[in-house]
Amino acid sequence: QGGTASNTTVSSGGYQDVQNGVATNATVTSGGYQYVSGTAIDTVLETGGTQEVEGGVNGTGVAIRTLVASVALQDVFSGGIGSDTQVSTHGNLIVYSGGTAVSAVIDGGTETIEAGAIDSGASIDASTNIGTQNVAGTATGAHIGGGSFQYVSNGGVASNTTLGSGGYQNVSAGGTAITTTVSSGAEQSVYSGAVARGTV
């Protein structure tokens, strides 16, 4: 608590609890956990590793440049911020109510924005790996391309989304898409009961 840790490896059954302090360059292997209510920078979540980011008694938990490998998981809870997270194939980033993700890169993995959560500036535009963003909360400024998908479900709001070539946006009943830019080779599908405004 309040200190600094660097180059730690967290193995199966172990956990690193980052409270008020700073952890840099940690590696979390399968079955290991990193809990962040302070600041974690450049954490690598190997296959089966988990990072949980949340607000602590002294403020916001922040994870910066976390790499989420295949079958690894970053959970961002209320009061937590995930910044510049990179999610690889079959990796998962889940943002819960009160949590925030900023500038995530989804390269073949999945980002889920739950109701009450906020996402800003995600890039789901894989050159080789198809990524997915599921929006039940609020997503602003996402870029979707290269065969990747944005699904906006009931209660979800996606604004200022750019669909590059090969990008898909599906807006289901109860979902809202505002000011979506649909480029050549992209597709926006708006289903019964959904709202789309300002599509270009």
Solvent accessible surface area in square Angstrom, and as a share of the most:
residue,aa,sasa,rsa
1,Q,168,0.74
2,G,57,0.54
3,G,42,0.41
4,T,111,0.64
5,A,40,0.31
6,S,64,0.41
7,N,113,0.58
8,T,46,0.27
9,T,86,0.50
10,V,9,0.05
11,S,62,0.40
12,S,85,0.55
13,G,74,0.71
14,G,27,0.26
15,Y,149,0.57
16,Q,25,0.11
17,D,67,0.35
18,V,9,0.05
19,Q,57,0.25
20,N,73,0.38
21,G,6,0.06
22,V,54,0.31
23,A,1,0.01
24,T,33,0.19
25,N,75,0.39
26,A,1,0.01
27,T,35,0.20
28,V,0,0.00
29,T,32,0.19
30,S,63,0.41
31,G,31,0.30
32,G,0,0.00
33,Y,87,0.33
34,Q,0,0.00
35,Y,71,0.27
36,V,1,0.00
37,S,23,0.15
38,G,8,0.07
39,T,35,0.20
40,A,0,0.00
41,I,42,0.21
42,D,45,0.23
43,T,1,0.01
44,V,53,0.30
45,L,0,0.00
46,E,74,0.33
47,T,74,0.43
48,G,26,0.25
49,G,0,0.00
50,T,15,0.09
51,Q,0,0.00
52,E,39,0.18
53,V,0,0.00
54,E,71,0.32
55,G,30,0.29
56,G,31,0.30
57,V,150,0.86
58,N,111,0.57
59,G,38,0.37
60,T,68,0.40
61,G,0,0.00
62,V,35,0.20
63,A,0,0.00
64,I,44,0.22
65,R,127,0.46
66,T,1,0.01
67,L,67,0.33
68,V,0,0.00
69,A,25,0.20
70,S,39,0.25
71,V,96,0.55
72,A,1,0.01
73,L,49,0.25
74,Q,0,0.00
75,D,10,0.05
76,V,0,0.00
77,F,61,0.25
78,S,69,0.45
79,G,31,0.30
80,G,1,0.01
81,I,57,0.29
82,G,2,0.02
83,S,22,0.14
84,D,65,0.34
85,T,1,0.01
86,Q,77,0.34
87,V,0,0.00
88,S,33,0.21
89,T,46,0.27
90,H,126,0.56
91,G,1,0.01
92,N,54,0.28
93,L,1,0.00
94,I,38,0.19
95,V,0,0.00
96,Y,69,0.26
97,S,65,0.42
98,G,42,0.40
99,G,1,0.01
100,T,35,0.20
101,A,1,0.01
102,V,55,0.31
103,S,42,0.27
104,A,1,0.00
105,V,65,0.37
106,I,1,0.01
107,D,45,0.23
108,G,11,0.11
109,G,2,0.02
110,T,37,0.21
111,E,0,0.00
112,T,32,0.18
113,I,0,0.00
114,E,62,0.28
115,A,66,0.52
116,G,53,0.51
117,A,1,0.01
118,I,89,0.45
119,D,0,0.00
120,S,45,0.29
121,G,34,0.32
122,A,2,0.01
123,S,41,0.26
124,I,0,0.00
125,D,68,0.35
126,A,10,0.08
127,S,114,0.74
128,T,117,0.68
129,N,53,0.27
130,I,102,0.52
131,G,0,0.00
132,T,30,0.18
133,Q,0,0.00
134,N,48,0.25
135,V,1,0.00
136,A,25,0.20
137,G,5,0.05
138,T,52,0.30
139,A,1,0.00
140,T,51,0.30
141,G,33,0.32
142,A,2,0.01
143,H,67,0.30
144,I,0,0.00
145,G,1,0.01
146,G,36,0.35
147,G,17,0.16
148,S,0,0.00
149,F,56,0.23
150,Q,0,0.00
151,Y,86,0.33
152,V,1,0.00
153,S,46,0.30
154,N,115,0.59
155,G,53,0.51
156,G,0,0.00
157,V,48,0.28
158,A,0,0.00
159,S,19,0.12
160,N,83,0.42
161,T,1,0.01
162,T,46,0.27
163,L,0,0.00
164,G,10,0.09
165,S,79,0.51
166,G,20,0.19
167,G,0,0.00
168,Y,74,0.28
169,Q,0,0.00
170,N,29,0.15
171,V,0,0.00
172,S,48,0.31
173,A,56,0.44
174,G,36,0.34
175,G,0,0.00
176,T,24,0.14
177,A,0,0.00
178,I,50,0.26
179,T,57,0.33
180,T,0,0.00
181,T,54,0.31
182,V,46,0.26
183,S,43,0.28
184,S,103,0.66
185,G,59,0.57
186,A,19,0.15
187,E,86,0.39
188,Q,39,0.18
189,S,24,0.15
190,V,65,0.37
191,Y,120,0.46
192,S,105,0.68
193,G,58,0.56
194,A,20,0.16
195,V,64,0.37
196,A,41,0.32
197,R,133,0.49
198,G,52,0.50
199,T,63,0.36
200,V,120,0.69
